[in-house]
Amino acid sequence: MPRGGTLRRKGTKPAMSTHFSSTPSFLRVIPLGGLGEVGKNMMALECGQDIIVIDSGVMFPEEEMLGVDLVIPDISYLLERKDRVRGIVITHGHEDHTGALPYVLPRLPVPVYAAGLAYDLITVKLKEHRLLKEAKLHKVRPGDPVKLGEFTVTFFPVCHSIPDAMGLAIETPLGLVVHTGDFKIDHTPVSGFPTDFKELARLEAQGVFLLLSDSTYAEVPGYTPSEQVVGETLDRIIDKAPGRVMVATFASLISRVQQVVDAAARHGRKVAVVGRSMADNVNMALKMGYLQAPSGLIQSWHEIRHLPPKKLILVTTGSQGEPTSALVRIANRDHRDVEVEEGDTIVVSASPIPGNETLISRTIDNLCRQGARVLYHRNALVHVHGHGSQEELKLMLSITRPRYFVPVHGEYRHLVAHVDLARTLGISPERTFVLEDGHVLELTPTDGRVLEGFPCGNIYVDGLRLWDPDSIVLRDRQALSREGILVVILALDKHTGELLRRPELVSSGFVDEAEAGEVLEQAATAVVEALRDEHGLPRDWSYVNVKVKEVLGSLLHHETGRRPMILPVAVEV
């Protein structure tokens, strides 16, 4: 538990106000996403009358989030103070750090600052959502300071699984804040630059007031392997594959696509990109020079599908089992252009994001059923993660030597493990804080305390709609998935509300055909009895609606032990 703080469970609402006093003698750290979970990374820093936001990411929905496309952070805290938000700074181009921008910017139209590939990926994303013309998107170079009110932000390179990943050096009135972004220490990166230790050493000499450091693999001993080993594995797979090779990875993982392209060139294969988001990103990367390929090597599927299988590689989305992705459609035999053929080798080049394990397993099973050989993180070295393991995290702590330390980006156990590492290096418990979304850490030059938190749950993206956790739409979907629905069609006299004939009942997801006849007959009889007019008084629809629900709710629970959603429908005659 953070010293001086009050922890809460997600979704609980504290009684006290979330309007805190503001003065430059305080720095507040306000996680809105990404702490206590993996994904939807977003953090606010507040000093005086100025707020900056670090990242704006999405999270994949869990299975119980029925029909939901994406999960994004709740930005109510920022909307209440929108006139004080000076901008959003982006550490790198992965979806869990940029994917919420199309949903955040229409409500919070502030400047966005990003470097290199992240800028270009955001451009593609905002163009797709028809937001690019209105967006205040700025491309920054490492080393160039960006002044945002009380804050001055300077980007510096770190190594991750995507080019142009950045850490942030943030000057504040209280001192220097270093945010590592997602990082690892890889001296032989496939693309981009190694983590800039020279800059980190310079920052340490200046004095680091607060370190915010990636915690995703804080439980893993040792060092994270280099991306180079994945390239070697992919090369061997493509060389020995008897037929087509399909490689599924993140659409933003341009360095992995580069490894596939390099192997294809060595072994005389052509590459086709399948999946809209993957195609958009690859085209952008080729145009901007992030991806290098010999002329004619990357072509459309329709141009090269006639070639012998031994000459083909497909690069596709779907490494996380996303229901609408190309690989999942292929696995479900639902893709309009690509079907699995005997002899195909399929590489799922990603580690499962927590919560996606079942989706990925189901996809792999379906591919195997169709005769494909599937290689993934459990049976081949086809992916290494882009996050530092314990020795790299300790090195970051040792180099920066911060006064205060807050682990970020990880589930709660990852954050606790990272704090434990910090304490082994001599950082006192009073200067380390384990936070979750909705906590507010207030730091002074001499002390730090966690203030009462505020509601900060998930916001669900469902098509063109955004739902909060209390949405009746989601509650209804959950009820329908558990208990089913019973529709009661009532023919009523338009003037008196009298039931004119026996009601018709239709159920779905409630009882099977063998049981339906008897149960629905009992239910129809119960409705007739409940609506029998013994006094000749007119009845309005609201009365009938409530009465039918009450009577059937009690009857059906008694007869079946279940409570389906009951939906009376009136046909006035």
ZAKOL-615340 format. One record per residue (C-alpha): residue number from 1; y, z, x; residue in three letters. Coordinates in steps of 0.05 Angstrom, whole numbers. Layout:
% residues N
[NUM; [Y; Z; X]; 'Ala']
...
//
This chain:
% residues 573
[1; [0; 0; 0]; 'Met']
[2; [69; -17; 27]; 'Pro']
[3; [108; 44; 49]; 'Arg']
[4; [159; 65; -3]; 'Gly']
[5; [135; 12; -51]; 'Gly']
[6; [101; 11; -118]; 'Thr']
[7; [44; -39; -125]; 'Leu']
[8; [28; -70; -191]; 'Arg']
[9; [-26; -114; -219]; 'Arg']
[10; [-7; -186; -233]; 'Lys']
[11; [19; -196; -303]; 'Gly']
[12; [43; -124; -313]; 'Thr']
[13; [116; -114; -328]; 'Lys']
[14; [154; -57; -297]; 'Pro']
[15; [205; -19; -338]; 'Ala']
[16; [262; -21; -289]; 'Met']
[17; [313; -77; -283]; 'Ser']
[18; [304; -132; -231]; 'Thr']
[19; [379; -135; -216]; 'His']
[20; [386; -104; -147]; 'Phe']
[21; [449; -89; -110]; 'Ser']
[22; [468; -143; -60]; 'Ser']
[23; [502; -133; 7]; 'Thr']
[24; [494; -166; 75]; 'Pro']
[25; [468; -100; 102]; 'Ser']
[26; [403; -115; 66]; 'Phe']
[27; [354; -172; 72]; 'Leu']
[28; [306; -182; 15]; 'Arg']
[29; [239; -217; 19]; 'Val']
[30; [215; -240; -50]; 'Ile']
[31; [148; -276; -54]; 'Pro']
[32; [143; -319; -117]; 'Leu']
[33; [75; -350; -98]; 'Gly']
[34; [23; -353; -43]; 'Gly']
[35; [15; -278; -30]; 'Leu']
[36; [-49; -249; -59]; 'Gly']
[37; [-74; -320; -71]; 'Glu']
[38; [-84; -386; -36]; 'Val']
[39; [-36; -439; -61]; 'Gly']
[40; [31; -447; -98]; 'Lys']
[41; [69; -421; -37]; 'Asn']
[42; [141; -402; -51]; 'Met']
[43; [184; -347; -21]; 'Met']
[44; [257; -328; -30]; 'Ala']
[45; [301; -294; 22]; 'Leu']
[46; [363; -260; -5]; 'Glu']
[47; [422; -234; 34]; 'Cys']
[48; [490; -218; 5]; 'Gly']
[49; [506; -270; -48]; 'Gln']
[50; [459; -323; -19]; 'Asp']
[51; [387; -341; -32]; 'Ile']
[52; [343; -392; 4]; 'Ile']
[53; [274; -413; -18]; 'Val']
[54; [217; -430; 30]; 'Ile']
[55; [167; -481; 2]; 'Asp']
[56; [151; -500; -70]; 'Ser']
[57; [76; -511; -78]; 'Gly']
[58; [21; -519; -130]; 'Val']
[59; [-47; -488; -138]; 'Met']
[60; [-109; -519; -168]; 'Phe']
[61; [-128; -490; -236]; 'Pro']
[62; [-189; -446; -244]; 'Glu']
[63; [-243; -465; -293]; 'Glu']
[64; [-219; -416; -347]; 'Glu']
[65; [-150; -450; -346]; 'Met']
[66; [-174; -500; -398]; 'Leu']
[67; [-140; -568; -396]; 'Gly']
[68; [-89; -546; -344]; 'Val']
[69; [-72; -598; -291]; 'Asp']
[70; [-35; -554; -240]; 'Leu']
[71; [-9; -484; -230]; 'Val']
[72; [62; -473; -204]; 'Ile']
[73; [104; -411; -188]; 'Pro']
[74; [145; -375; -240]; 'Asp']
[75; [217; -386; -218]; 'Ile']
[76; [250; -341; -270]; 'Ser']
[77; [279; -297; -215]; 'Tyr']
[78; [314; -358; -185]; 'Leu']
[79; [337; -386; -251]; 'Leu']
[80; [372; -320; -267]; 'Glu']
[81; [410; -328; -201]; 'Arg']
[82; [413; -404; -196]; 'Lys']
[83; [486; -404; -175]; 'Asp']
[84; [467; -365; -112]; 'Arg']
[85; [408; -409; -91]; 'Val']
[86; [432; -450; -31]; 'Arg']
[87; [370; -494; -21]; 'Gly']
[88; [295; -502; -12]; 'Ile']
[89; [268; -511; 58]; 'Val']
[90; [199; -542; 66]; 'Ile']
[91; [151; -524; 123]; 'Thr']
[92; [104; -584; 116]; 'His']
[93; [79; -637; 68]; 'Gly']
[94; [16; -607; 37]; 'His']
[95; [13; -601; -39]; 'Glu']
[96; [8; -525; -37]; 'Asp']
[97; [78; -526; -5]; 'His']
[98; [111; -586; -39]; 'Thr']
[99; [74; -602; -103]; 'Gly']
[100; [117; -560; -150]; 'Ala']
[101; [182; -595; -131]; 'Leu']
[102; [178; -646; -189]; 'Pro']
[103; [174; -587; -238]; 'Tyr']
[104; [223; -540; -203]; 'Val']
[105; [281; -588; -187]; 'Leu']
[106; [297; -608; -259]; 'Pro']
[107; [309; -534; -274]; 'Arg']
[108; [336; -514; -206]; 'Leu']
[109; [374; -575; -179]; 'Pro']
[110; [388; -549; -109]; 'Val']
[111; [385; -586; -42]; 'Pro']
[112; [317; -594; -9]; 'Val']
[113; [309; -597; 67]; 'Tyr']
[114; [247; -624; 101]; 'Ala']
[115; [228; -655; 168]; 'Ala']
[116; [190; -719; 185]; 'Gly']
[117; [128; -733; 144]; 'Leu']
[118; [142; -678; 94]; 'Ala']
[119; [208; -713; 76]; 'Tyr']
[120; [173; -779; 66]; 'Asp']
[121; [116; -749; 25]; 'Leu']
[122; [167; -714; -20]; 'Ile']
[123; [203; -780; -28]; 'Thr']
[124; [139; -812; -53]; 'Val']
[125; [126; -754; -101]; 'Lys']
[126; [197; -752; -130]; 'Leu']
[127; [197; -828; -138]; 'Lys']
[128; [132; -824; -177]; 'Glu']
[129; [164; -772; -223]; 'His']
[130; [228; -813; -228]; 'Arg']
[131; [269; -757; -198]; 'Leu']
[132; [288; -788; -131]; 'Leu']
[133; [357; -814; -151]; 'Lys']
[134; [381; -746; -175]; 'Glu']
[135; [347; -705; -120]; 'Ala']
[136; [389; -676; -63]; 'Lys']
[137; [337; -689; -10]; 'Leu']
[138; [357; -682; 63]; 'His']
[139; [317; -702; 125]; 'Lys']
[140; [325; -654; 183]; 'Val']
[141; [304; -658; 256]; 'Arg']
[142; [271; -601; 295]; 'Pro']
[143; [325; -562; 331]; 'Gly']
[144; [382; -582; 285]; 'Asp']
[145; [411; -520; 249]; 'Pro']
[146; [421; -522; 174]; 'Val']
[147; [475; -475; 148]; 'Lys']
[148; [458; -446; 79]; 'Leu']
[149; [508; -391; 63]; 'Gly']
[150; [490; -328; 102]; 'Glu']
[151; [429; -364; 130]; 'Phe']
[152; [423; -415; 186]; 'Thr']
[153; [354; -448; 188]; 'Val']
[154; [326; -485; 248]; 'Thr']
[155; [259; -522; 245]; 'Phe']
[156; [211; -520; 304]; 'Phe']
[157; [143; -555; 311]; 'Pro']
[158; [77; -520; 298]; 'Val']
[159; [7; -550; 298]; 'Cys']
[160; [-28; -556; 231]; 'His']
[161; [-74; -607; 198]; 'Ser']
[162; [-16; -652; 181]; 'Ile']
[163; [38; -684; 225]; 'Pro']
[164; [107; -654; 228]; 'Asp']
[165; [88; -584; 207]; 'Ala']
[166; [145; -537; 221]; 'Met']
[167; [159; -464; 232]; 'Gly']
[168; [227; -437; 213]; 'Leu']
[169; [276; -396; 254]; 'Ala']
[170; [325; -365; 204]; 'Ile']
[171; [387; -330; 228]; 'Glu']
[172; [412; -276; 182]; 'Thr']
[173; [466; -221; 187]; 'Pro']
[174; [410; -171; 201]; 'Leu']
[175; [375; -212; 254]; 'Gly']
[176; [326; -269; 265]; 'Leu']
[177; [271; -284; 216]; 'Val']
[178; [213; -327; 240]; 'Val']
[179; [168; -361; 187]; 'His']
[180; [108; -393; 221]; 'Thr']
[181; [90; -440; 164]; 'Gly']
[182; [17; -459; 165]; 'Asp']
[183; [-3; -461; 238]; 'Phe']
[184; [-59; -460; 289]; 'Lys']
[185; [-61; -469; 364]; 'Ile']
[186; [-91; -537; 381]; 'Asp']
[187; [-76; -564; 450]; 'His']
[188; [-106; -633; 432]; 'Thr']
[189; [-79; -648; 362]; 'Pro']
[190; [-96; -715; 331]; 'Val']
[191; [-24; -727; 312]; 'Ser']
[192; [40; -689; 315]; 'Gly']
[193; [56; -637; 368]; 'Phe']
[194; [24; -572; 392]; 'Pro']
[195; [56; -508; 370]; 'Thr']
[196; [121; -500; 408]; 'Asp']
[197; [110; -438; 451]; 'Phe']
[198; [173; -451; 491]; 'Lys']
[199; [215; -445; 428]; 'Glu']
[200; [176; -383; 406]; 'Leu']
[201; [189; -350; 473]; 'Ala']
[202; [263; -367; 467]; 'Arg']
[203; [264; -335; 398]; 'Leu']
[204; [230; -273; 424]; 'Glu']
[205; [283; -267; 478]; 'Ala']
[206; [335; -269; 423]; 'Gln']
[207; [298; -215; 386]; 'Gly']
[208; [255; -225; 323]; 'Val']
[209; [276; -180; 266]; 'Phe']
[210; [221; -203; 218]; 'Leu']
[211; [158; -245; 227]; 'Leu']
[212; [127; -280; 166]; 'Leu']
[213; [60; -307; 191]; 'Ser']
[214; [3; -349; 161]; 'Asp']
[215; [-57; -305; 143]; 'Ser']
[216; [-108; -353; 113]; 'Thr']
[217; [-160; -343; 167]; 'Tyr']
[218; [-143; -272; 189]; 'Ala']
[219; [-215; -251; 177]; 'Glu']
[220; [-244; -304; 223]; 'Val']
[221; [-256; -282; 295]; 'Pro']
[222; [-239; -325; 356]; 'Gly']
[223; [-201; -391; 355]; 'Tyr']
[224; [-199; -449; 307]; 'Thr']
[225; [-233; -512; 335]; 'Pro']
[226; [-191; -573; 352]; 'Ser']
[227; [-183; -631; 304]; 'Glu']
[228; [-212; -673; 360]; 'Gln']
[229; [-283; -650; 345]; 'Val']
[230; [-277; -677; 275]; 'Val']
[231; [-258; -745; 302]; 'Gly']
[232; [-319; -746; 346]; 'Glu']
[233; [-364; -727; 287]; 'Thr']
[234; [-334; -781; 242]; 'Leu']
[235; [-344; -832; 297]; 'Asp']
[236; [-418; -816; 302]; 'Arg']
[237; [-427; -817; 227]; 'Ile']
[238; [-393; -884; 219]; 'Ile']
[239; [-432; -913; 278]; 'Asp']
[240; [-501; -893; 251]; 'Lys']
[241; [-489; -902; 176]; 'Ala']
[242; [-536; -956; 149]; 'Pro']
[243; [-489; -977; 93]; 'Gly']
[244; [-421; -961; 65]; 'Arg']
[245; [-383; -899; 85]; 'Val']
[246; [-337; -862; 37]; 'Met']
[247; [-291; -808; 65]; 'Val']
[248; [-258; -761; 16]; 'Ala']
[249; [-199; -719; 40]; 'Thr']
[250; [-131; -695; 19]; 'Phe']
[251; [-82; -751; 4]; 'Ala']
[252; [-31; -718; 50]; 'Ser']
[253; [-80; -710; 109]; 'Leu']
[254; [-56; -772; 146]; 'Ile']
[255; [-86; -748; 212]; 'Ser']
[256; [-156; -750; 181]; 'Arg']
[257; [-142; -821; 155]; 'Val']
[258; [-121; -839; 226]; 'Gln']
[259; [-188; -814; 253]; 'Gln']
[260; [-225; -857; 202]; 'Val']
[261; [-183; -918; 219]; 'Val']
[262; [-196; -908; 294]; 'Asp']
[263; [-271; -903; 282]; 'Ala']
[264; [-270; -964; 237]; 'Ala']
[265; [-235; -1005; 290]; 'Ala']
[266; [-286; -984; 343]; 'Arg']
[267; [-346; -1002; 299]; 'His']
[268; [-321; -1066; 266]; 'Gly']
[269; [-311; -1041; 196]; 'Arg']
[270; [-256; -1053; 145]; 'Lys']
[271; [-222; -997; 108]; 'Val']
[272; [-202; -994; 34]; 'Ala']
[273; [-162; -938; 3]; 'Val']
[274; [-183; -915; -67]; 'Val']
[275; [-141; -869; -109]; 'Gly']
[276; [-68; -877; -128]; 'Arg']
[277; [-40; -817; -90]; 'Ser']
[278; [-80; -835; -28]; 'Met']
[279; [-57; -907; -31]; 'Ala']
[280; [16; -887; -40]; 'Asp']
[281; [14; -840; 20]; 'Asn']
[282; [-24; -888; 65]; 'Val']
[283; [25; -944; 49]; 'Asn']
[284; [83; -898; 65]; 'Met']
[285; [51; -874; 129]; 'Ala']
[286; [38; -945; 153]; 'Leu']
[287; [110; -964; 137]; 'Lys']
[288; [140; -904; 172]; 'Met']
[289; [94; -906; 232]; 'Gly']
[290; [55; -842; 220]; 'Tyr']
[291; [-9; -883; 213]; 'Leu']
[292; [-28; -937; 264]; 'Gln']
[293; [-78; -991; 245]; 'Ala']
[294; [-94; -1061; 273]; 'Pro']
[295; [-70; -1117; 229]; 'Ser']
[296; [-119; -1133; 173]; 'Gly']
[297; [-162; -1071; 182]; 'Leu']
[298; [-136; -1035; 119]; 'Ile']
[299; [-143; -1079; 58]; 'Gln']
[300; [-150; -1071; -17]; 'Ser']
[301; [-219; -1058; -45]; 'Trp']
[302; [-218; -1124; -83]; 'His']
[303; [-206; -1163; -18]; 'Glu']
[304; [-265; -1133; 20]; 'Ile']
[305; [-316; -1111; -32]; 'Arg']
[306; [-356; -1175; -19]; 'His']
[307; [-368; -1156; 54]; 'Leu']
[308; [-436; -1127; 75]; 'Pro']
[309; [-440; -1052; 64]; 'Pro']
[310; [-447; -1041; 139]; 'Lys']
[311; [-376; -1068; 146]; 'Lys']
[312; [-342; -1023; 95]; 'Leu']
[313; [-307; -955; 94]; 'Ile']
[314; [-272; -926; 33]; 'Leu']
[315; [-221; -871; 40]; 'Val']
[316; [-211; -833; -25]; 'Thr']
[317; [-184; -771; -58]; 'Thr']
[318; [-227; -718; -91]; 'Gly']
[319; [-246; -671; -34]; 'Ser']
[320; [-232; -611; -79]; 'Gln']
[321; [-270; -638; -139]; 'Gly']
[322; [-207; -653; -179]; 'Glu']
[323; [-230; -680; -246]; 'Pro']
[324; [-184; -742; -246]; 'Thr']
[325; [-194; -759; -172]; 'Ser']
[326; [-229; -822; -148]; 'Ala']
[327; [-289; -788; -117]; 'Leu']
[328; [-304; -747; -180]; 'Val']
[329; [-299; -810; -223]; 'Arg']
[330; [-347; -845; -175]; 'Ile']
[331; [-394; -785; -178]; 'Ala']
[332; [-391; -786; -255]; 'Asn']
[333; [-402; -863; -257]; 'Arg']
[334; [-335; -868; -289]; 'Asp']
[335; [-296; -907; -237]; 'His']
[336; [-276; -977; -258]; 'Arg']
[337; [-285; -1009; -189]; 'Asp']
[338; [-333; -967; -146]; 'Val']
[339; [-405; -946; -158]; 'Glu']
[340; [-452; -908; -112]; 'Val']
[341; [-504; -953; -79]; 'Glu']
[342; [-569; -935; -45]; 'Glu']
[343; [-554; -924; 29]; 'Gly']
[344; [-482; -899; 19]; 'Asp']
[345; [-459; -843; 65]; 'Thr']
[346; [-405; -799; 33]; 'Ile']
[347; [-364; -751; 75]; 'Val']
[348; [-326; -695; 40]; 'Val']
[349; [-276; -678; 95]; 'Ser']
[350; [-246; -612; 71]; 'Ala']
[351; [-263; -539; 62]; 'Ser']
[352; [-264; -514; -10]; 'Pro']
[353; [-200; -481; -33]; 'Ile']
[354; [-220; -414; -66]; 'Pro']
[355; [-236; -427; -139]; 'Gly']
[356; [-257; -499; -128]; 'Asn']
[357; [-328; -486; -102]; 'Glu']
[358; [-362; -501; -168]; 'Thr']
[359; [-325; -566; -178]; 'Leu']
[360; [-342; -590; -108]; 'Ile']
[361; [-415; -570; -114]; 'Ser']
[362; [-421; -607; -180]; 'Arg']
[363; [-390; -670; -149]; 'Thr']
[364; [-437; -668; -89]; 'Ile']
[365; [-497; -658; -134]; 'Asp']
[366; [-478; -719; -177]; 'Asn']
[367; [-469; -762; -115]; 'Leu']
[368; [-537; -741; -88]; 'Cys']
[369; [-570; -757; -154]; 'Arg']
[370; [-547; -829; -146]; 'Gln']
[371; [-580; -835; -78]; 'Gly']
[372; [-521; -822; -31]; 'Ala']
[373; [-525; -782; 32]; 'Arg']
[374; [-470; -730; 27]; 'Val']
[375; [-441; -695; 88]; 'Leu']
[376; [-394; -636; 78]; 'Tyr']
[377; [-370; -572; 111]; 'His']
[378; [-438; -537; 105]; 'Arg']
[379; [-482; -590; 136]; 'Asn']
[380; [-437; -627; 185]; 'Ala']
[381; [-374; -614; 227]; 'Leu']
[382; [-332; -660; 184]; 'Val']
[383; [-273; -613; 175]; 'His']
[384; [-237; -559; 214]; 'Val']
[385; [-184; -518; 179]; 'His']
[386; [-112; -521; 198]; 'Gly']
[387; [-100; -446; 203]; 'His']
[388; [-103; -399; 262]; 'Gly']
[389; [-160; -351; 270]; 'Ser']
[390; [-154; -280; 295]; 'Gln']
[391; [-139; -294; 368]; 'Glu']
[392; [-85; -344; 350]; 'Glu']
[393; [-53; -296; 301]; 'Leu']
[394; [-52; -242; 353]; 'Lys']
[395; [-20; -290; 403]; 'Leu']
[396; [35; -305; 353]; 'Met']
[397; [48; -231; 343]; 'Leu']
[398; [47; -218; 418]; 'Ser']
[399; [96; -274; 433]; 'Ile']
[400; [147; -258; 378]; 'Thr']
[401; [142; -182; 381]; 'Arg']
[402; [177; -172; 314]; 'Pro']
[403; [211; -108; 289]; 'Arg']
[404; [181; -119; 220]; 'Tyr']
[405; [119; -159; 200]; 'Phe']
[406; [98; -188; 133]; 'Val']
[407; [34; -229; 129]; 'Pro']
[408; [40; -290; 82]; 'Val']
[409; [-4; -345; 54]; 'His']
[410; [-70; -314; 35]; 'Gly']
[411; [-110; -273; -13]; 'Glu']
[412; [-100; -198; -11]; 'Tyr']
[413; [-157; -185; 37]; 'Arg']
[414; [-129; -237; 85]; 'His']
[415; [-61; -202; 85]; 'Leu']
[416; [-94; -134; 98]; 'Val']
[417; [-136; -163; 155]; 'Ala']
[418; [-73; -193; 186]; 'His']
[419; [-36; -126; 182]; 'Val']
[420; [-96; -93; 215]; 'Asp']
[421; [-90; -143; 273]; 'Leu']
[422; [-16; -127; 279]; 'Ala']
[423; [-30; -53; 284]; 'Arg']
[424; [-80; -63; 340]; 'Thr']
[425; [-23; -95; 378]; 'Leu']
[426; [21; -34; 370]; 'Gly']
[427; [63; -53; 309]; 'Ile']
[428; [71; 12; 271]; 'Ser']
[429; [47; 19; 198]; 'Pro']
[430; [119; 35; 178]; 'Glu']
[431; [140; -34; 199]; 'Arg']
[432; [84; -75; 167]; 'Thr']
[433; [84; -92; 93]; 'Phe']
[434; [30; -122; 49]; 'Val']
[435; [64; -156; -10]; 'Leu']
[436; [42; -195; -71]; 'Glu']
[437; [78; -243; -115]; 'Asp']
[438; [134; -208; -152]; 'Gly']
[439; [145; -152; -100]; 'His']
[440; [214; -144; -70]; 'Val']
[441; [217; -119; 2]; 'Leu']
[442; [286; -94; 23]; 'Glu']
[443; [298; -89; 98]; 'Leu']
[444; [355; -56; 135]; 'Thr']
[445; [365; -52; 211]; 'Pro']
[446; [329; 15; 211]; 'Thr']
[447; [283; 17; 152]; 'Asp']
[448; [245; -22; 100]; 'Gly']
[449; [222; -6; 29]; 'Arg']
[450; [187; -42; -28]; 'Val']
[451; [227; -39; -92]; 'Leu']
[452; [197; -41; -161]; 'Glu']
[453; [170; -110; -174]; 'Gly']
[454; [184; -159; -230]; 'Phe']
[455; [140; -204; -274]; 'Pro']
[456; [118; -264; -232]; 'Cys']
[457; [56; -298; -260]; 'Gly']
[458; [32; -370; -263]; 'Asn']
[459; [64; -428; -298]; 'Ile']
[460; [14; -480; -322]; 'Tyr']
[461; [27; -555; -319]; 'Val']
[462; [-8; -588; -378]; 'Asp']
[463; [10; -662; -381]; 'Gly']
[464; [85; -664; -392]; 'Leu']
[465; [89; -591; -415]; 'Arg']
[466; [97; -525; -378]; 'Leu']
[467; [63; -463; -407]; 'Trp']
[468; [71; -391; -387]; 'Asp']
[469; [11; -344; -384]; 'Pro']
[470; [25; -317; -454]; 'Asp']
[471; [27; -386; -486]; 'Ser']
[472; [-9; -388; -553]; 'Ile']
[473; [-34; -458; -534]; 'Val']
[474; [-75; -430; -476]; 'Leu']
[475; [-99; -370; -517]; 'Arg']
[476; [-122; -417; -572]; 'Asp']
[477; [-160; -460; -522]; 'Arg']
[478; [-195; -399; -494]; 'Gln']
[479; [-213; -375; -563]; 'Ala']
[480; [-240; -444; -582]; 'Leu']
[481; [-282; -447; -518]; 'Ser']
[482; [-313; -379; -532]; 'Arg']
[483; [-323; -378; -608]; 'Glu']
[484; [-312; -448; -636]; 'Gly']
[485; [-272; -468; -698]; 'Ile']
[486; [-283; -468; -773]; 'Leu']
[487; [-239; -513; -817]; 'Val']
[488; [-235; -493; -890]; 'Val']
[489; [-209; -549; -936]; 'Ile']
[490; [-181; -522; -1001]; 'Leu']
[491; [-162; -563; -1062]; 'Ala']
[492; [-107; -521; -1096]; 'Leu']
[493; [-66; -530; -1159]; 'Asp']
[494; [4; -549; -1136]; 'Lys']
[495; [38; -502; -1185]; 'His']
[496; [-8; -442; -1191]; 'Thr']
[497; [-45; -441; -1125]; 'Gly']
[498; [-111; -439; -1164]; 'Glu']
[499; [-174; -463; -1128]; 'Leu']
[500; [-194; -526; -1165]; 'Leu']
[501; [-263; -539; -1133]; 'Arg']
[502; [-311; -509; -1084]; 'Arg']
[503; [-281; -511; -1013]; 'Pro']
[504; [-308; -556; -959]; 'Glu']
[505; [-323; -524; -891]; 'Leu']
[506; [-330; -561; -825]; 'Val']
[507; [-348; -524; -760]; 'Ser']
[508; [-347; -545; -687]; 'Ser']
[509; [-374; -503; -629]; 'Gly']
[510; [-392; -447; -677]; 'Phe']
[511; [-463; -455; -706]; 'Val']
[512; [-516; -508; -695]; 'Asp']
[513; [-542; -555; -749]; 'Glu']
[514; [-603; -513; -765]; 'Ala']
[515; [-560; -452; -780]; 'Glu']
[516; [-498; -486; -807]; 'Ala']
[517; [-522; -500; -878]; 'Gly']
[518; [-537; -429; -897]; 'Glu']
[519; [-478; -397; -861]; 'Val']
[520; [-427; -447; -888]; 'Leu']
[521; [-455; -441; -959]; 'Glu']
[522; [-446; -365; -956]; 'Gln']
[523; [-375; -375; -929]; 'Ala']
[524; [-357; -424; -985]; 'Ala']
[525; [-382; -375; -1037]; 'Thr']
[526; [-342; -318; -1005]; 'Ala']
[527; [-279; -361; -1009]; 'Val']
[528; [-291; -377; -1082]; 'Val']
[529; [-300; -304; -1099]; 'Glu']
[530; [-239; -282; -1059]; 'Ala']
[531; [-194; -333; -1093]; 'Leu']
[532; [-221; -323; -1164]; 'Arg']
[533; [-159; -316; -1208]; 'Asp']
[534; [-171; -257; -1254]; 'Glu']
[535; [-99; -244; -1274]; 'His']
[536; [-70; -314; -1282]; 'Gly']
[537; [-14; -301; -1233]; 'Leu']
[538; [11; -358; -1188]; 'Pro']
[539; [-5; -351; -1114]; 'Arg']
[540; [31; -383; -1056]; 'Asp']
[541; [-1; -414; -994]; 'Trp']
[542; [15; -357; -947]; 'Ser']
[543; [-26; -309; -990]; 'Tyr']
[544; [-85; -358; -994]; 'Val']
[545; [-82; -372; -919]; 'Asn']
[546; [-85; -298; -901]; 'Val']
[547; [-138; -281; -953]; 'Lys']
[548; [-185; -336; -930]; 'Val']
[549; [-179; -315; -857]; 'Lys']
[550; [-192; -242; -874]; 'Glu']
[551; [-253; -254; -918]; 'Val']
[552; [-286; -305; -872]; 'Leu']
[553; [-270; -267; -809]; 'Gly']
[554; [-306; -206; -834]; 'Ser']
[555; [-365; -245; -864]; 'Leu']
[556; [-378; -289; -804]; 'Leu']
[557; [-374; -233; -754]; 'His']
[558; [-425; -194; -797]; 'His']
[559; [-472; -253; -803]; 'Glu']
[560; [-466; -284; -734]; 'Thr']
[561; [-433; -232; -688]; 'Gly']
[562; [-379; -283; -672]; 'Arg']
[563; [-306; -294; -691]; 'Arg']
[564; [-290; -369; -694]; 'Pro']
[565; [-219; -393; -702]; 'Met']
[566; [-211; -402; -777]; 'Ile']
[567; [-164; -457; -798]; 'Leu']
[568; [-151; -463; -873]; 'Pro']
[569; [-123; -530; -895]; 'Val']
[570; [-92; -539; -964]; 'Ala']
[571; [-96; -603; -1006]; 'Val']
[572; [-48; -594; -1064]; 'Glu']
[573; [-65; -630; -1128]; 'Val']
//
